[in-house]
Amino acid sequence: MSMTASSTKPQRELTLDTDTVDTIAVLEAEATSSIRPARAKLTWTQEDAGEWIANYGGYFGGSVDKRDGRYIASDTFGLVVGEFASLEDAQANLADRLHVMLPTVIRPVE
């Protein structure tokens, strides 16, 4: 009868906050390719007065909310991307962020 020694170490559990996960996702996306693939199709739907929802390649991409005359953009994870003077600036900034955050959502732009 032969015996084999096993040296499996117990694995440690690690908890990361949302900001760290978001940072890792952005860094990983930037590191995987220096050439940017075509962007996924981005469409906007106005849900209510002062609220726009982004659809990025068929996925929820985030939102832009108008508050006190400013436009607050939030990404797909609900994290605030920034505060902008115009709806166009908020949407463009969120679109750029989504392209980095969600690199595997690549579909032809129509």
Residue frames as a rotation matrix with the C-alpha (Angstrom) as fourth column:
MET 1
0.593 0.805 0.000 0.00
0.805 -0.593 0.000 0.00
0.000 0.000 -1.000 0.00
SER 2
-0.555 -0.789 0.265 1.46
0.785 -0.602 -0.148 3.38
0.276 0.126 0.953 -0.97
MET 3
0.423 0.640 -0.642 0.58
0.792 -0.605 -0.081 6.73
-0.440 -0.474 -0.763 0.53
THR 4
-0.210 -0.423 0.882 0.88
0.758 -0.640 -0.126 10.08
0.618 0.642 0.454 -1.14
ALA 5
-0.401 0.003 -0.916 1.37
0.753 -0.569 -0.331 13.14
-0.522 -0.823 0.225 0.99
SER 6
0.238 0.550 0.800 -0.85
0.828 -0.546 0.129 16.04
0.508 0.632 -0.586 0.12
SER 7
-0.584 -0.488 -0.649 0.30
0.747 -0.635 -0.195 19.56
-0.317 -0.599 0.736 0.83
THR 8
-0.094 0.621 0.778 -2.77
0.657 -0.549 0.517 21.60
0.748 0.560 -0.357 0.02
LYS 9
-0.940 -0.224 -0.259 -2.81
0.342 -0.661 -0.668 24.91
-0.022 -0.716 0.698 1.78
PRO 10
0.023 0.979 -0.202 -6.10
0.871 -0.119 -0.477 26.38
-0.491 -0.165 -0.855 2.88
GLN 11
-0.398 -0.107 0.911 -7.14
0.729 -0.640 0.243 29.19
0.558 0.761 0.333 0.56
ARG 12
-0.715 0.117 -0.689 -7.70
0.438 -0.692 -0.573 32.64
-0.544 -0.712 0.444 1.97
GLU 13
0.236 0.855 0.462 -10.81
0.972 -0.205 -0.118 34.56
-0.006 0.477 -0.879 1.16
LEU 14
-0.816 -0.531 -0.228 -10.34
0.505 -0.847 0.164 38.09
-0.281 0.019 0.960 -0.13
THR 15
0.349 0.937 0.001 -12.98
0.874 -0.325 -0.363 40.79
-0.339 0.128 -0.932 -0.23
LEU 16
-0.773 -0.582 0.251 -12.53
0.633 -0.693 0.345 43.79
-0.026 0.426 0.904 -2.51
ASP 17
-0.175 0.709 -0.683 -14.47
0.187 -0.657 -0.730 47.03
-0.967 -0.256 -0.018 -2.45
THR 18
0.654 0.583 0.483 -16.29
0.565 0.048 -0.823 48.18
-0.503 0.811 -0.298 -5.60
ASP 19
0.798 -0.403 -0.448 -13.75
-0.524 -0.831 -0.188 50.91
-0.296 0.385 -0.874 -6.41
THR 20
-0.220 -0.927 0.305 -10.91
-0.605 0.375 0.703 48.36
-0.766 -0.030 -0.642 -6.38
VAL 21
-0.065 0.285 0.956 -12.84
0.521 0.827 -0.212 45.95
-0.851 0.484 -0.202 -8.61
ASP 22
0.902 0.431 -0.014 -13.63
0.241 -0.532 -0.812 48.80
-0.357 0.729 -0.584 -11.01
THR 23
0.459 -0.819 -0.345 -9.97
-0.777 -0.558 0.291 49.87
-0.431 0.135 -0.892 -11.11
ILE 24
-0.372 -0.579 0.725 -8.81
-0.181 0.812 0.555 46.30
-0.910 0.076 -0.407 -11.75
ALA 25
0.339 0.598 0.727 -11.33
0.630 0.430 -0.647 45.91
-0.699 0.677 -0.230 -14.59
VAL 26
0.952 -0.004 -0.305 -10.19
-0.188 -0.796 -0.575 49.14
-0.241 0.605 -0.759 -16.25
LEU 27
0.106 -0.993 -0.044 -6.47
-0.825 -0.113 0.554 48.29
-0.555 -0.022 -0.832 -15.91
GLU 28
-0.283 -0.159 0.946 -7.02
0.150 0.967 0.207 44.77
-0.947 0.200 -0.249 -17.20
ALA 29
0.681 0.616 0.395 -8.97
0.509 -0.011 -0.860 46.06
-0.526 0.787 -0.321 -20.20
GLU 30
0.810 -0.430 -0.399 -6.26
-0.550 -0.794 -0.260 48.57
-0.205 0.430 -0.879 -21.05
ALA 31
-0.115 -0.939 0.323 -3.52
-0.713 0.305 0.632 45.95
-0.692 -0.157 -0.704 -20.70
THR 32
0.152 0.222 0.963 -5.13
0.237 0.938 -0.254 43.31
-0.960 0.267 0.089 -22.90
SER 33
0.250 -0.033 0.968 -4.93
0.965 0.088 -0.247 45.28
-0.077 0.996 0.054 -26.10
SER 34
-0.514 -0.465 -0.721 -3.16
0.374 -0.878 0.300 48.39
-0.772 -0.116 0.625 -27.23
ILE 35
-0.958 0.285 0.030 -5.40
-0.072 -0.342 0.937 48.53
0.277 0.895 0.349 -30.30
ARG 36
-0.577 0.808 0.119 -8.96
-0.428 -0.175 -0.887 49.53
-0.695 -0.563 0.447 -29.58
PRO 37
-0.753 0.420 0.507 -11.59
0.641 0.644 0.418 47.31
-0.151 0.640 -0.754 -31.21
ALA 38
-0.598 0.624 0.504 -14.69
0.034 -0.608 0.793 48.86
0.801 0.491 0.342 -32.73
ARG 39
-0.852 0.332 0.405 -17.14
-0.503 -0.305 -0.808 50.18
-0.145 -0.892 0.427 -30.19
ALA 40
-0.664 0.740 0.109 -20.33
0.725 0.673 -0.145 48.40
-0.181 -0.018 -0.983 -29.36
LYS 41
-0.340 0.647 0.682 -23.56
0.342 -0.590 0.731 50.09
0.876 0.482 -0.021 -30.38
LEU 42
-0.841 0.072 -0.536 -24.66
0.492 -0.310 -0.814 52.57
-0.224 -0.948 0.225 -27.73
THR 43
-0.303 0.807 0.507 -28.26
0.373 -0.390 0.842 53.72
0.877 0.444 -0.183 -27.54
TRP 44
-1.000 0.002 -0.011 -29.97
0.009 -0.493 -0.870 56.04
-0.007 -0.870 0.493 -25.08
THR 45
-0.184 0.982 -0.046 -33.52
0.638 0.155 0.755 55.90
0.748 0.110 -0.655 -23.75
GLN 46
-0.750 0.031 0.661 -35.07
-0.427 -0.786 -0.447 58.72
0.505 -0.617 0.603 -21.79
GLU 47
-0.657 0.462 -0.595 -36.91
0.644 0.755 -0.125 56.99
0.392 -0.465 -0.794 -18.94
ASP 48
0.420 0.716 -0.558 -38.24
0.878 -0.475 0.052 60.07
-0.228 -0.511 -0.829 -17.13
ALA 49
0.849 -0.154 0.505 -37.67
0.034 -0.939 -0.344 63.79
0.527 0.309 -0.792 -17.28
GLY 50
0.458 -0.757 0.466 -33.98
-0.869 -0.491 0.058 64.21
0.185 -0.432 -0.883 -16.47
GLU 51
0.090 -0.443 0.892 -33.05
-0.482 0.765 0.428 60.50
-0.872 -0.468 -0.144 -16.63
TRP 52
0.479 -0.049 -0.876 -31.36
-0.850 0.225 -0.477 58.73
0.220 0.973 0.066 -19.55
ILE 53
0.525 -0.234 0.818 -30.43
-0.277 0.862 0.424 55.02
-0.804 -0.449 0.388 -19.65
ALA 54
-0.102 -0.669 -0.737 -27.55
-0.984 -0.041 0.172 53.65
-0.145 0.742 -0.654 -21.74
ASN 55
0.838 0.214 0.502 -27.80
-0.111 0.968 -0.227 50.36
-0.534 0.135 0.835 -23.62
TYR 56
0.088 -0.916 -0.391 -24.27
-0.934 -0.213 0.287 49.27
-0.346 0.340 -0.874 -24.55
GLY 57
-0.660 -0.370 -0.654 -24.20
-0.661 0.699 0.271 46.36
0.357 0.612 -0.706 -26.99
GLY 58
0.026 0.781 -0.624 -27.39
-0.099 0.623 0.776 44.94
0.995 0.042 0.094 -25.50
TYR 59
-0.177 -0.166 -0.970 -26.31
0.895 0.382 -0.229 45.42
0.409 -0.909 0.081 -21.87
PHE 60
0.894 0.422 -0.153 -27.17
0.440 -0.760 0.478 48.03
0.085 -0.495 -0.865 -19.25
GLY 61
0.083 -0.932 0.352 -24.43
0.710 -0.192 -0.677 50.60
0.699 0.306 0.646 -19.61
GLY 62
-0.722 -0.300 -0.623 -25.35
0.671 -0.524 -0.525 53.08
-0.169 -0.797 0.579 -16.93
SER 63
0.383 0.908 0.169 -27.33
0.918 -0.394 0.037 56.28
0.100 0.141 -0.985 -16.71
VAL 64
-0.819 -0.458 0.344 -27.24
0.406 -0.888 -0.215 60.05
0.404 -0.037 0.914 -16.79
ASP 65
0.177 0.859 -0.480 -29.39
0.983 -0.131 0.127 62.02
0.046 -0.495 -0.868 -14.35
LYS 66
-0.259 -0.178 0.949 -30.03
0.275 -0.956 -0.104 65.75
0.926 0.234 0.297 -14.43
ARG 67
0.347 0.298 -0.889 -29.73
0.933 -0.019 0.358 67.32
0.090 -0.954 -0.285 -10.98
ASP 68
0.485 -0.082 -0.871 -29.68
0.394 -0.868 0.301 71.03
-0.781 -0.489 -0.389 -10.24
GLY 69
0.851 -0.055 -0.523 -28.80
-0.435 -0.632 -0.641 71.89
-0.295 0.773 -0.562 -13.85
ARG 70
-0.264 -0.959 -0.104 -25.85
-0.930 0.224 0.291 69.46
-0.256 0.173 -0.951 -13.97
TYR 71
0.637 0.415 -0.650 -25.65
-0.629 0.767 -0.127 65.98
0.446 0.490 0.749 -15.52
ILE 72
-0.018 -0.579 0.815 -24.42
-0.869 0.412 0.273 63.11
-0.494 -0.704 -0.511 -13.33
ALA 73
0.290 0.027 -0.957 -23.18
-0.714 0.671 -0.198 60.03
0.637 0.741 0.214 -15.23
SER 74
0.138 -0.204 0.969 -23.08
-0.781 0.579 0.233 56.63
-0.609 -0.789 -0.079 -13.49
ASP 75
-0.582 -0.481 -0.656 -21.54
-0.796 0.501 0.339 53.50
0.166 0.720 -0.674 -14.99
THR 76
-0.044 0.568 -0.822 -22.90
-0.389 0.748 0.537 49.97
0.920 0.343 0.188 -15.34
PHE 77
-0.413 -0.185 -0.892 -21.98
0.648 0.628 -0.430 49.24
0.640 -0.756 -0.139 -11.70
GLY 78
0.645 0.753 -0.131 -23.72
0.657 -0.459 0.597 52.37
0.389 -0.472 -0.791 -10.38
LEU 79
-0.037 -0.744 -0.667 -20.48
0.854 -0.370 0.365 54.23
-0.518 -0.556 0.650 -9.70
VAL 80
0.835 0.331 -0.438 -20.50
0.131 -0.895 -0.426 57.95
-0.534 0.299 -0.791 -10.48
VAL 81
0.279 -0.702 0.655 -18.32
0.958 0.160 -0.237 58.69
0.062 0.694 0.717 -13.50
GLY 82
-0.819 -0.565 -0.100 -18.55
0.570 -0.820 -0.042 62.44
-0.058 -0.091 0.994 -13.17
GLU 83
0.237 0.828 -0.509 -20.62
0.608 -0.535 -0.587 65.60
-0.758 -0.170 -0.630 -13.17
PHE 84
-0.651 -0.464 0.601 -20.95
0.745 -0.237 0.623 67.52
-0.146 0.854 0.500 -16.43
ALA 85
-0.706 0.330 -0.627 -22.35
-0.196 -0.941 -0.275 70.79
-0.681 -0.072 0.729 -17.73
SER 86
-0.184 0.647 -0.740 -24.17
-0.982 -0.150 0.113 69.20
-0.038 0.748 0.663 -20.68
LEU 87
0.631 0.516 0.579 -26.01
-0.450 0.852 -0.268 65.98
-0.632 -0.091 0.770 -21.46
GLU 88
0.885 -0.312 -0.345 -23.76
-0.243 0.322 -0.915 65.42
0.396 0.894 0.210 -24.47
ASP 89
-0.071 -0.965 0.251 -20.59
-0.792 -0.098 -0.603 65.63
0.607 -0.242 -0.757 -22.37
ALA 90
-0.075 0.119 0.990 -21.98
-0.862 0.492 -0.125 63.23
-0.502 -0.863 0.066 -19.78
GLN 91
0.851 0.464 0.246 -23.06
-0.269 0.787 -0.555 60.71
-0.451 0.406 0.795 -22.41
ALA 92
0.667 -0.667 -0.330 -19.75
-0.373 0.084 -0.924 60.93
0.645 0.740 -0.193 -24.31
ASN 93
-0.234 -0.780 0.580 -17.71
-0.929 0.003 -0.371 60.45
0.287 -0.625 -0.726 -21.13
LEU 94
0.180 0.381 0.907 -19.79
-0.647 0.740 -0.182 57.43
-0.741 -0.554 0.380 -20.10
ALA 95
0.967 0.170 -0.192 -19.47
-0.254 0.544 -0.800 55.96
-0.032 0.822 0.569 -23.60
ASP 96
0.232 -0.961 -0.148 -15.67
-0.638 -0.036 -0.769 56.24
0.734 0.273 -0.622 -23.44
ARG 97
-0.334 -0.329 0.883 -15.62
-0.929 0.273 -0.249 54.60
-0.160 -0.904 -0.397 -20.00
LEU 98
0.572 0.636 0.518 -17.87
-0.514 0.770 -0.379 51.73
-0.639 -0.050 0.767 -21.11
HIS 99
0.813 -0.306 -0.495 -15.59
-0.394 0.335 -0.856 50.98
0.428 0.891 0.151 -24.03
VAL 100
-0.287 -0.949 0.127 -12.72
-0.700 0.117 -0.704 50.48
0.654 -0.292 -0.698 -21.58
MET 101
-0.356 0.191 0.915 -14.74
-0.862 0.311 -0.400 48.75
-0.361 -0.931 0.054 -18.84
LEU 102
0.385 0.625 0.679 -16.56
-0.221 0.777 -0.589 46.31
-0.896 0.076 0.437 -21.10
PRO 103
-0.343 -0.627 -0.699 -14.05
-0.806 -0.186 0.562 45.41
-0.482 0.757 -0.442 -23.84
THR 104
-0.895 -0.010 0.446 -15.64
0.139 0.944 0.300 42.04
-0.424 0.331 -0.843 -24.54
VAL 105
0.184 0.982 0.034 -18.92
0.503 -0.064 -0.862 43.69
-0.845 0.176 -0.506 -25.55
ILE 106
-0.618 -0.471 -0.629 -17.80
-0.327 -0.574 0.751 44.39
-0.715 0.670 0.201 -29.09
ARG 107
0.085 0.669 0.739 -20.39
0.759 0.436 -0.483 44.54
-0.645 0.602 -0.471 -31.80
PRO 108
-0.575 -0.358 0.736 -20.36
0.791 -0.472 0.388 46.55
0.209 0.805 0.555 -35.00
VAL 109
-0.556 0.377 -0.741 -21.44
0.103 -0.853 -0.511 50.14
-0.825 -0.361 0.435 -34.77
GLU 110
-0.048 0.632 0.774 -24.46
0.954 0.258 -0.152 50.69
-0.295 0.731 -0.615 -37.00
